[in-house]
Amino acid sequence: MLASSSFLATDGGGYQRQMGRWSRRLAPLLKGFAGIGGAVRVLDVGCGTGNLSFCLAQDLELVSAIGVDLSPAYIEHAIRRNGDKRLDFQVRDACALPFPDASFDHAISMLALQFVPRVDLAVGEMRRVTRPGGTVAAATWDTRGGLVALRMIFDAAAMLDQSGREARAAAYTRPMSRPGDLGRVWHGAGLSDVVQDMGTIRMDFSSFADFWTPMEGKEGPARSTWAPSARTQKRGFATWSGWRIWMGRAMGHGPTRPLPGS
């Protein structure tokens, strides 16, 4: 059976610490790009911990928004945060949405479709549940041309061993994260008036610890980069610590002497 997501999703709080700061900044930009506003019903596909849905709810005219995600942990986290009766969060599969045709005015997805192996099914479902004339919109990372914060991690991992090089190669050949990928799938789904654009968000970190500590959680594609293989388990702590020191030096923080045994 083919999994409907390749994203490591186990801890809503961990996701918020790692990616929440990014998705909170991206959400209003995606909302504006999609032109979503007024008295509408919106489906948020791959909602994670709900940052896009909460952004949509800032519009007082919003009728309703339903956020769906495959991760029970993320949906539970979103439900705990929610105090708005117009919002609902459900554990659902983007490739098999349980909603009738034309149930929503808009369907939107933020930083999720690149982790759906059968993205054509997911986008087809988004189109099916959106009324004629509605908008289907999404945003994914430009992992090759941008996302410098994770690029430093993957490049550092690739310097350490073969598993790091393999993780970097997988990350930077992931579908739906290269210019033109979204547009091709949108056209393939039979959507019209397709527009694709690129944008940039800036993130400031107060220290190396502010940058690195959230990455030590269990969430997302970066986590798999430093999951120890059988070959490297004996020296795993030294490698990981040496990596942190190398990263700290590159960013101007941390100790200046080598770690023993690294």
C-alpha positions as CSV (number, residue, x, y, z in Angstrom):
1,M,0.0,0.0,0.0
2,L,1.4,3.4,-1.0
3,A,1.6,5.9,1.9
4,S,-0.2,9.2,1.3
5,S,2.6,11.2,2.9
6,S,6.3,10.9,3.4
7,F,6.5,13.6,6.1
8,L,7.7,12.6,9.6
9,A,4.8,13.9,11.7
10,T,4.6,12.9,15.3
11,D,4.7,16.0,17.5
12,G,2.6,19.1,16.9
13,G,4.6,21.2,19.4
14,G,7.8,20.1,17.7
15,Y,6.5,21.1,14.3
16,Q,5.5,24.5,15.6
17,R,9.0,25.1,17.0
18,Q,10.7,24.0,13.8
19,M,8.4,25.1,11.0
20,G,5.7,27.1,12.6
21,R,7.6,30.3,12.4
22,W,7.9,29.9,8.7
23,S,4.3,28.9,8.0
24,R,3.0,31.8,10.0
25,R,4.9,34.2,7.8
26,L,3.9,32.4,4.6
27,A,0.2,31.9,5.3
28,P,-0.9,35.5,4.7
29,L,1.2,35.7,1.5
30,L,-0.4,32.5,0.1
31,K,-3.9,33.8,1.1
32,G,-3.2,37.0,-0.8
33,F,-1.8,35.2,-3.8
34,A,-4.9,33.0,-4.0
35,G,-7.2,35.9,-3.6
36,I,-9.2,34.3,-0.7
37,G,-11.4,36.6,1.2
38,G,-15.0,37.4,2.1
39,A,-17.8,35.0,2.9
40,V,-16.3,31.8,1.6
41,R,-15.9,28.1,2.6
42,V,-12.3,26.9,2.4
43,L,-10.6,23.5,2.6
44,D,-7.0,23.6,4.0
45,V,-5.3,20.4,2.7
46,G,-2.3,19.2,4.7
47,C,-3.1,21.7,7.4
48,G,-0.5,20.5,9.8
49,T,-1.0,22.4,13.1
50,G,-3.4,24.8,11.5
51,N,-1.4,28.0,10.9
52,L,-3.0,28.6,7.5
53,S,-6.5,28.0,8.8
54,F,-5.9,30.4,11.7
55,C,-4.7,33.0,9.2
56,L,-7.9,32.5,7.1
57,A,-10.0,33.0,10.3
58,Q,-8.6,36.5,10.7
59,D,-11.1,37.5,8.0
60,L,-14.3,38.1,10.0
61,E,-16.4,37.4,6.9
62,L,-15.0,33.8,6.5
63,V,-17.9,31.3,6.7
64,S,-15.9,28.2,7.5
65,A,-12.5,26.5,7.0
66,I,-11.8,22.8,7.4
67,G,-8.2,21.7,7.9
68,V,-7.3,18.2,7.0
69,D,-4.1,16.3,7.7
70,L,-3.0,12.7,7.8
71,S,-1.3,13.2,11.2
72,P,-3.5,12.7,14.3
73,A,-0.8,14.5,16.4
74,Y,-0.9,17.6,14.3
75,I,-4.7,17.6,14.2
76,E,-4.9,17.2,18.0
77,H,-2.5,20.1,18.3
78,A,-4.6,22.3,16.0
79,I,-7.8,21.4,17.9
80,R,-6.2,22.4,21.2
81,R,-5.3,25.8,19.8
82,N,-8.6,26.5,18.2
83,G,-11.2,28.7,19.8
84,D,-13.1,29.7,16.6
85,K,-16.3,27.8,15.8
86,R,-15.9,28.5,12.1
87,L,-12.8,26.3,12.1
88,D,-12.8,22.5,12.1
89,F,-9.8,20.1,12.0
90,Q,-10.0,16.5,10.9
91,V,-7.7,13.6,10.3
92,R,-8.2,12.9,6.5
93,D,-6.2,11.6,3.5
94,A,-5.6,14.3,0.9
95,C,-5.9,11.6,-1.8
96,A,-9.3,10.4,-0.6
97,L,-11.2,13.4,0.7
98,P,-14.6,12.5,2.2
99,F,-16.4,15.6,1.1
100,P,-19.1,15.9,-1.7
101,D,-18.3,17.5,-5.0
102,A,-18.2,21.3,-5.0
103,S,-18.4,21.5,-1.2
104,F,-16.0,24.5,-1.0
105,D,-15.4,27.8,-2.6
106,H,-11.6,27.3,-2.5
107,A,-9.1,24.5,-1.7
108,I,-5.6,25.5,-0.6
109,S,-2.5,23.7,0.5
110,M,0.6,25.1,2.2
111,L,4.0,23.2,2.4
112,A,2.3,19.8,2.1
113,L,2.0,18.6,-1.5
114,Q,5.7,17.9,-1.9
115,F,5.3,15.1,0.6
116,V,2.4,13.4,-1.1
117,P,3.6,10.6,-3.4
118,R,0.5,10.6,-5.6
119,V,0.1,14.4,-5.8
120,D,-2.0,14.0,-8.9
121,L,-4.7,12.3,-6.8
122,A,-4.5,15.0,-4.1
123,V,-4.8,17.8,-6.6
124,G,-7.6,16.0,-8.4
125,E,-9.4,15.7,-5.1
126,M,-8.9,19.4,-4.3
127,R,-10.4,20.2,-7.7
128,R,-13.4,17.8,-7.2
129,V,-14.5,19.4,-3.9
130,T,-14.1,23.0,-5.1
131,R,-17.1,24.6,-6.8
132,P,-16.8,25.7,-10.5
133,G,-15.2,29.1,-10.6
134,G,-13.4,28.5,-7.2
135,T,-9.7,28.6,-6.7
136,V,-7.3,25.7,-6.1
137,A,-4.0,27.0,-4.8
138,A,-0.8,25.7,-3.1
139,A,2.7,26.7,-2.0
140,T,5.7,24.5,-1.7
141,W,9.4,25.1,-0.9
142,D,11.8,25.9,-3.7
143,T,14.3,23.4,-2.2
144,R,16.9,23.8,-4.9
145,G,16.9,27.5,-5.3
146,G,16.0,28.7,-1.8
147,L,15.4,27.4,1.8
148,V,19.0,28.3,2.8
149,A,18.4,27.3,6.5
150,L,17.8,23.6,5.5
151,R,20.4,23.8,2.7
152,M,23.1,24.3,5.3
153,I,22.0,21.3,7.2
154,F,21.8,19.0,4.2
155,D,25.2,20.3,2.9
156,A,26.8,19.6,6.3
157,A,25.3,16.1,6.4
158,A,26.7,15.4,3.0
159,M,30.2,16.2,4.2
160,L,30.0,13.6,7.0
161,D,29.0,10.3,5.3
162,Q,27.2,8.6,2.5
163,S,23.8,8.6,4.3
164,G,24.0,12.4,4.5
165,R,24.8,12.6,0.8
166,E,21.8,10.3,0.0
167,A,19.5,12.4,2.2
168,R,20.6,15.6,0.4
169,A,20.0,14.0,-3.0
170,A,16.6,12.8,-2.0
171,A,15.6,16.3,-0.6
172,Y,16.7,18.1,-3.7
173,T,15.1,15.8,-6.2
174,R,11.7,15.8,-4.4
175,P,8.8,16.3,-6.8
176,M,6.7,19.4,-6.4
177,S,9.5,21.5,-5.1
178,R,11.0,22.8,-8.3
179,P,9.9,25.7,-10.5
180,G,7.2,24.6,-12.8
181,D,6.2,21.5,-10.9
182,L,3.0,22.9,-9.5
183,G,1.9,24.4,-12.8
184,R,2.3,21.1,-14.6
185,V,0.2,19.3,-12.1
186,W,-2.4,22.0,-12.1
187,H,-2.7,21.8,-15.9
188,G,-2.8,18.0,-15.7
189,A,-5.7,18.2,-13.3
190,G,-7.7,20.2,-15.9
191,L,-7.6,23.5,-14.0
192,S,-7.8,26.7,-16.0
193,D,-6.3,30.2,-15.6
194,V,-3.2,28.7,-14.0
195,V,-0.8,31.2,-12.5
196,Q,2.5,30.3,-10.9
197,D,4.8,32.7,-9.1
198,M,7.7,32.7,-6.6
199,G,8.1,34.6,-3.4
200,T,10.6,35.0,-0.6
201,I,10.2,35.1,3.2
202,R,13.0,36.1,5.6
203,M,13.7,34.5,8.9
204,D,15.9,35.9,11.7
205,F,17.5,33.7,14.3
206,S,18.6,35.2,17.6
207,S,21.4,32.7,18.0
208,F,22.7,29.3,16.7
209,A,20.7,27.6,19.4
210,D,17.5,29.3,18.2
211,F,18.3,28.0,14.7
212,W,19.4,24.5,15.7
213,T,17.4,23.3,18.7
214,P,14.1,23.0,16.8
215,M,15.9,20.8,14.3
216,E,16.7,18.3,17.0
217,G,13.0,17.2,17.2
218,K,11.3,14.4,15.4
219,E,9.6,16.3,12.6
220,G,10.0,16.7,8.9
221,P,12.5,15.8,6.2
222,A,15.6,17.2,8.0
223,R,15.1,14.8,10.8
224,S,15.8,11.8,8.6
225,T,19.1,13.4,7.6
226,W,20.7,12.6,11.0
227,A,18.9,9.4,11.9
228,P,21.8,7.1,12.6
229,S,22.5,4.2,10.2
230,A,23.8,0.9,11.4
231,R,27.2,1.8,10.0
232,T,27.4,5.1,11.9
233,Q,25.7,4.3,15.2
234,K,28.9,3.8,17.2
235,R,30.2,7.2,16.3
236,G,26.8,8.8,16.0
237,F,27.1,11.1,19.0
238,A,30.5,12.4,18.0
239,T,29.3,12.9,14.4
240,W,26.2,14.7,15.5
241,S,28.1,16.9,18.0
242,G,30.8,17.6,15.4
243,W,28.1,18.6,13.0
244,R,26.7,21.0,15.5
245,I,30.1,22.5,16.1
246,W,30.8,22.8,12.4
247,M,27.4,24.5,11.9
248,G,28.0,26.7,14.9
249,R,31.4,27.9,13.4
250,A,29.8,28.6,10.0
251,M,27.2,30.8,11.7
252,G,29.7,32.5,14.0
253,H,28.7,30.7,17.3
254,G,29.8,27.9,19.4
255,P,33.2,26.4,20.5
256,T,36.3,26.8,18.4
257,R,38.2,23.6,19.2
258,P,37.5,20.2,17.6
259,L,35.3,17.7,19.4
260,P,37.4,14.7,20.5
261,G,36.8,11.7,18.4
262,S,35.0,13.5,15.6
